[in-house]
Amino acid sequence: MDWSIFSYDCNTMIILPDLITILIITAVLAMLGTIIIFVHNVFKSEREFQNKEEETFTRYRKILNKAHNQARAILYTTSLASSDIISDSKQTNQNITEDLDKVLQTIAQQHIHYMNEATQNFQKEYLAYLADLQAKFKEQQESTLTMTQDTVSKSLEAFSQSLSAKTVGTQELIDKKTTDMLEQVESEITDYKSAKLRKIDAEVGRLVQKTFQEVLRRSIPEPLHEELIVEALEKAKKEEILTL
Amino acid sequence: MTTINPNSLQAYIRTTEDATNFLSILGTLSNEVFKKNTTLEDILEHEVSYQKGLTIKKIAATHNVDLQNRTEIPTFITKLTETITTLPTVHLTLAFAPRRQLITVISQWFIVNFQQVVLLDIKVDPSIMGGSIVEFNGKRQDYSLKKQAEQIPSDKN
């Protein structure tokens, strides 16, 4: 709202009153009154709220004071009770300790007894189980030993038979091989001896011939040569080389 | 004169060399004998050695050939040549070169054993050491000492 104008208008309005202006002013006044009423109501409500709140605080405070007092009383009572309890508890504790010792001793004795008994029972059962196990093990061992002996005996017998068969076959093979090798070696030795003997004979013959040649050439007298030639002719005639 | 006895040549012709020489002389004589104004004796005197000439004269005398008769000489030469060339030849291999005496012995051995004169074709091979290799008419046999020596080791086998 432009108040300057309004004021101007107011001046003017004063000068020239108008219905609209009056209405506006009335409306404004009404609005102001409404606002004032509203604010008043608000303040009133606030005040009432504050009063209520204060009352509530007061009530709370009373309650708290009462509670505090009650708590203090309780604490006091409790303190007294606890003192009694503590004094009683000391006695009780002593009694309890003594009783507990007795109970514990009893329990321990019972436990020991039970443990001894359980141990004895367990030992008996263990020994019995051990004896049974030992017997079973022995039986199993004997059975296994018997089976092993049987198996070993059979295997040995089979192996022995196989070995015997193979040994016989191998022996025959070896004998044959040995015989063949011996024959071959003997043949080779014979061939070698023959070759050597032929070589020796050839060498001896060559030496004999050379010796003959050297010796006879120098030592044969002419009459002997003549005799040998005539002898050759006689043989040639006899063998019919000469057929005149 | 019909034939010439080969045995009559035994004293003169024993080896193939003798026969060759003799045939050579006979060839010469055959050529010279037809020349005029010459006799066989003249030819023997001038063309051949005294020994050979004497031998021919002896052979001629043995067979009653008159060397002065020019008509008989060609026939004599021809028949003598034929006789020599038809003599059988025996090939002998000896260990040494034989002396004449040994050749005579061998030649006489043939006369004695076969009643026949042969021509000896002698070769020398010292390696045979002794004895002889005899070859006749394509047949050959070794009778040498070398051969016998070779048989010693083989006899052992």
Interface residues (C-beta under 8 A of the other chain):
Chain A: L197 D201 A202 V204 G205 V208 Q209 F212 Q213 L216 R217 I220 E222 L224 H225 E226 L228 I229 V230 E231 A232 L233 K235 A236 K237 E239 E240 I241 L242 T243 L244
Chain B: P88 V90 L92 L94 A95 F96 R99 L102 V105 I106 W109 F110 N113 F114 Q116 V118 P126 S127 M129 G130 G131 S132 I133 V134 E135 F136 N137 K139 R140 Q141 Y143 S144 L145 K146 A149 E150 I152 P153 S154 K156 N157
